[in-house]
Amino acid sequence: MSLDLERPLRNPDQDSPPLMSKRARWLVVLGFLLPGSAQVLSGNKRLGRFGLGATFALIAGLILALLGFLFARVATLTFFTNSIVLLIIQILLFGYAILWVVLGLDTLRLTRIVKVQRGWRLPVAILSIVLTLVPALGAAWAGTTVDAGRNLLGGLFRGAPAVAPIDGRYNILLLGTDAGADREGLRPDSISLVSIDAETGQSTIVGLPRDLEGVPFAEKSPMAKMHPNGFGVAPNEYGEGGGCEVGHCILNGVYAEAELFYPELYPNAKKNGSSPGLEATKDAVEGVTGLKPQFYVLVNMDAFESLIDALGGVEIDVKERLPIGGDQYGNGITGWVEPGKRKLTGYEAQWYARSRYGSTGGDYDRMARQRELQAAILAQMNPSNVLLRFQEVAKAGNELVETDLPDSMLGRFVDLATKAREHQPVSVELVPPAFDPEAPDYAVARQLVDEGVAKASPPKQKG
């Protein structure tokens, strides 16, 4: 019985063009739906079994990955962000692309196209080639995308064990700086602390003015011994008159103070993927907010341009006309970011975030625009948009970010980023009228931060 069913495919009546046409269509469709099946039915059975085995393994892998994302998302994300796993997946995808081409071309051979009815020869040949090349090119594209992701992860994140949240939250220091700035004498252009609930992904974003004076340091910080009353506040290690090594003793000068003059205060910083300047800045931010930064993310503001262009632009409601270039006297302006709901290019978005002379609120308005731009970029980094342009986004990411986040926590943070889309971030800006940076009361700052964290925390369960 089985021989009777197999005979029309393996040993067809080649003198019957209608039968050969029907057979050819079946082989091409079966070969597409289940690669290897055409060879098992009418060709090299060993090749067919290998193709079927590879196909079933791929299907099983996809099903397991889907189940993992549904029922063990963090563990699955951690698994698929491992660079070795990604390398294996990349090799398998390229191998399967080659196998698909081999099976597809062999299936076309098995159709014995010259025996097919004349009117069906060209359609069968075109269908066979399309159903061979499109999936193979898709697998090859997936392989190159995985390679881009592997290079991004390998170049960006450090190998280190996972870190537990503090009081149920992860705290990340976010610093923005220009690419052209001297790395050693860097003065961050924008300073924020992002505090994320470790279960819900709800976040509080604390914006700190870069010109805060007399910032306190965390109690156990080595900088606190040098500046016991606040950065540059008298008396300190510099004497009864106070002061610091960087002239203007404000928050964004802390980095240069530790990096250039007192790197020995943080002997383990570089070993841990950080630097003395970054660790000192963490200590200062902890002193101001009462929250301990566990990680830092240093953002190259110039690279925002390439990231935004990679995403296809960013939608922003521009509320006032802002100059591109120029100084406080209006000299040297080369263009304008016009008001209205618009999709900004990377160049326009960069100036939207950095223009400091076009707003009545000056630096404070600029801080708010930077936070707005960051939120807009995150909103547009949805899976479909990122996947469509992943290689461009990955390239921009390597230029954009420097961080000490450990690769072992990528799964956890990707999961939290997904959850965070369900919540509106709570913004705490340490600016007037709630807080006066020119006469700072850091007890008020910590109270404002505590209130912001409370708003971004899940309600406590009643016992």
N, C-alpha and C positions, 0 to 999 in steps of 0.2 A: 504494500500500500504506500509506504513512504517513498519507494522508488518511483511509483507512478506520479506522486506529487512533485518529486524533485526533477523528473525527466524533462518537463518543458523548459526549465531554467538551465539545468546543467547540459542536457543533450536535446536541444530543441530541433524541430523540423526546420532547417535553414532554407528550405525551398518554399516556405510560407511567409511572405513579407508581412501580412497582418499579424501573425503569431510573433514574429521577430520584433515588430514594432511594439506590441503589447509587452513583451518580455523586456525590451529595452527600457520602457517607461517604468516598469516595476523595479528593475534593478537600480535605476538612478534614484528613485524615491526611497527605496529601502536603504540604499547606501548612504543617503543623506540622513534619514531618521535614525538609523542604527549602523554607524560605520563599521564595516567588517562583515555585515550580513550578506552583502552581494557576493563576497568571496567565498563564504561558507556555502552558499547555495549553488554557485556556478563557477567558482574559480579555485584559487589556492586556499584550501581549508586551513592550513597552518597560519597563513597571513590573516585570514578572516578571523580565526580564533584570537589571534593577538590583538587585532583591531577591536573585536567585541570586548575582550578583557580590558583593554585600555578605556573603552567607552563606558563600560559598567563601573570601572574604578573612578572615572571622572564624575559620573552621575552620583555614585555613592559619596564621593568627597563633597559634592555640592549639597547633597541632602544633609550630611553630617554638619557642614558649616551652617546651613540654615537652622537646623535644630539647635546648634550651639548658640547662634545669635538670639534665638527665641528663649532658650532656657538657661543658658550660662554665658551671658553676653560679655561680662568682664573677662572671664577666662578665655573665651574665644577671641576677643579683640587682642588680648595679650599674646596669644599664640600667633595670630596673623600679623602682629607688628614686630615679631622676632626676625632679625635680619637673616639668620640661617634658614628659617622656614620660608621666608620670601625668596631666597635664592633657589631653594628646592622647587618652589612653585613656579618660578620663572623658567627653570630648566624644563620642567614637565610641560608647561604651556608651549614652549618652543618645540619640544619633541612631539607634542600632540598635533601642532600645526603641520609639521613635516609629515607625520603619519597620515593626517587627513588628506593631504595632497597626494600622497602615494596611493591611498585607497581610492580616492576620487578618480585619478587618472586610470588606475587599474579597472575600476568599474566601467569607465567609458570604453576601455578595450574589450571588456567582457560583453558589452552590448552588441558587438559585431555590427557596427554601424552600417557597413556596406550591404548588409542583408535586410536592413530596415526599409520600410516603404519610403520611396523618394521624398514624399511630402513631410515625413517625420524625421528625416536625418538631421537637418539643421536645427529644428527645435530641440531634439534630444541632445545633440552636441552642446548647444548653448546652455540648456538647463543643467547638464552635467558639469560644465565648466563653472557656471555661476554657483551652483550648490557645493562645488569643491573649493573655489577661491574665497568666497565671502566668509564662511566659517574659519577657514585657515588664516585669512588676514585678521579676522577678529581675535583668534587665539594669539597671533603674533603681536597684535596691538596690546592685548592684555598682558603679554609677557614684557613688552617694553614699558608699560605703565607700572607693573610690579617692580621693574628695575629702577624706574625713577623714584618710586616710593622707598625702595631699599637704600638707594643712595642718599635720599633726603634724611631718612632715619639714622643711617650710619654717620652722616656728617653733622647732624644736629644734636642728637641726644647722646648722653654718656652712659656707659655701662656701670650701673650701681644698683644696690638693693632698694626695694620699695621703702617708703617712709610713711609712718602712720600719721593721720590727721591730728591736729591740735584742737582739743575741745570740739571734735566733730567737724572741723573745717580744714581745708587746705588753703594756705596763704601764699600768694605768688606776687613778687615785686615786679612791676612792669615799668621799664625805663625806655624812654624814647630819645634817640640821639641822631645827629647828622653823620653821614658816612665820612664826611671830610674832616670831622673832628679828630684831634690827636688822641689816639686810644688811651695813652697813659695819662694825659691831662684832661680827659673827658669830663665835661659838665653836662649831665643829662638835661635834655630840653623839656621833657615831661616826666613826671613821677606819679605812679599810681600803685595802689595795693589792691589786688583782687582776692577777696576771701570767698571761698566756695564751700557750700555745705556738702559734706562727703557722701550723703545719701541722696539728696534731692537735686543737686546741681544748682540750687539757688545761690546767687552771688551778690556780693556787695562790692562796689568799686569805689575806693577812696581816692579822690584826687588831691594831691599835695602840691601847693605852689612851690616852685623851684627856689623862690627867694625867701623862704622861711628863715627867720633869724633865731639864734639861740636854741636850736633844736636839741632836745635831750637825747641821750643814748640809752639803750637797754642797760639795765642795772649791772649785768655781768660783762658788758662790752669792754674791751681794752681801751676803746676811745673814751669811755666814761671816766677812766682814771685820769686821762689827760684833760678832759673837759667836764669836770664834775657838776658844773652849773649850767651846762648847755654849750653847744659848739661856739667857741670864741668868747664865751661870757666870763668875765672876771669874777674872782681870781681863778687861774688855771695853771697849767704847766708853763705857760709863757710869762707868768708873773701876775702882779696885782692889777696890771692894766688889761689883762686878758689878751685875746687875739688868736690868730691861727697862721698857718704857713701860706695860705692861698689868698690873702688879702681880704676879700669880702667873705665873711664867715657865714654863709647861707647854706641851705640844704644841698643844693647841687654842687657845692664846693667840697662836700665831705669826701666824695670819690677821689678827687685829686689829692686831698690832704693825706689819705691813707696810702694811695697808690704810689705817689711820688716821694713822700717824706717818711712814712712809717709802715712800710710793707712788712716789717718784722713782727708787727702786732698780730698778723694773721698768717702764721707760717704754713698752715695746711690749706690755704685757700686754693692755690693753683692745682694741688693734688686732687681737690674735690671739684674741679671744673669751674671754679669761680676765680676771684682775684681779691686782693686786699681792699681795693676801692669799692667793689661790689658788696663785700661783707660789711664794711663800715657803713655803707648806705643802708643795708638791711638793718643794722643796729640802730641807725638814726630813725628809720621809718617805724621800727618797733617802739622806740622811745616816744614818738609822736602819737602813734595810734593805739598802742597797747597790744597790738597783734604781732606775733613773731613771723616774719617772712621765712618760709622754708625753701623757696626756690626763687630764682630770678629769670626774667625774660627780657633781654636787651634788644630793642627793636630799632633797626636802622630806618629812620624816617624817610630817607631818600629812596629806599627800596620799596616803600609803599606804592610808588608809581608803577613799578613793574608788576607787583602783585595785583593791583587794581586793574591794570590793563589785561593781565592774564585772566581775570574774572569777567572781563567784558565791560568794565566800568562799574561805578557804584552810585546808587540812587540816594540823593541827599536833598533835603528841603533847605535851600540856602536862603537865609532870612535877611541878609544884607549884602550889599555890594562890597567885595573884598579885593584889595589890590594884589597883583602878582608882582613881587619885587618891590623895590622902593624903600624909603626910609620914613621917619616920623614927620618929615617936612613935605612928603609927597614927591620927592625927587627919585628918578630912576624906575618909575612904574612902567612895566612892559605890557600889562594887560589887566583884565579884571575877571573875577569869578562872579558872574551875574546872579542876582537873586531869582528864586523860584524853585519848584520841584523839578530837578534835572538829574540826568545821569552824567556824572562827572568822569572825565578821563583821569588816568593816573596823575598826570601833570596838574590838572585843575584841583584834584582832591588833595594833592600834596600842599598846594598853596592855601587851600581852604583850611587845612590843619595848622599851617605854620604862620600865616599872615598875622602880624601882631600890631599893625598900625591902622587897620581899617575898622576897628570896633571901639565903641565908647568904653567898654569894660576892659580893654587892653588885654593883658596876659590872662585874666580870669576868663574872658570870653573865648580866648584861644584854647584854654584848657577844656572848656565845655565842648568846643568844636572837635577837638582831638578825640574826646570820649565818644562823641556822636559818630565820628568817622569809624572808630574802632567797632562800635556796635553795628554800623551799617555793613562793614566788611564781613563781620561774623554772620550777619543775617543772610548775606549773599553766598556764603560758603556752605550752601546746602549740598547734599551728596550728589545730585544730578549735575549741578553747575561745576563742582570741583572735579567730578569724574570726567566730564566732557573736556575740561581743559587741564587735566591733572599734571601733565608733564610741564606745562608752562608755570602752573602754580608751584610745583615742586622746585623748579629752578629758582623762582622768585623767593621761595621759602628759605633756601640756603643762603641767599643774599640778605634776607630780611631779618633773620632772628639768630641770636646767640642765647643759649640757655644752659642751666645745670640740671634740668629735669632728667631723671633717670629713665632709660628705655624700658625698664621693668614696670613702669607705671603708666605707659602709654595707653594700655587697654583701659585702665581705670579712668584716665582723663578723657579719652574719647567717649566713653560711656557717660561721664558727667557732662561733657559738652552737648551730647544728644539730649540729656535730661534738661539741661539749662535752657533749651529752646522753648520749654513749656513755661518759663518764668521770665518776668521782666526784671532785669538787674536793678538793684537799689543803688542809687548814686549818692555818694556823700562827698560834697565839695567843701574843702576847708578854705572857704572864701567868705567875704562879707555878704550879707550882714550877720550870718550865724557865727562866723569866726573871723577875727581880725589878724591877718598875717603880719601887719606892721607892729602890733602889740599883742603877740600871741599868748593865749592862755591855754596851755596844753592839757589842762584838766577838762576844759570845754571841748577840745579836739577829741579826747578819748571818749567823752560822753556822747558826742555826735556819732562817733564810730560805733560805739556800743548800741546805740539806737538803730543805726543802719543794719548792723549784723542781726539784731533782733527781728527786724522786718524781713530779712532774707533767711530766716530760720523757720523750719516747720513748727507748727504749734505743738506744745508739749502735751503728751498724753496724760490724762488725768488718771491717777492710780485708784 
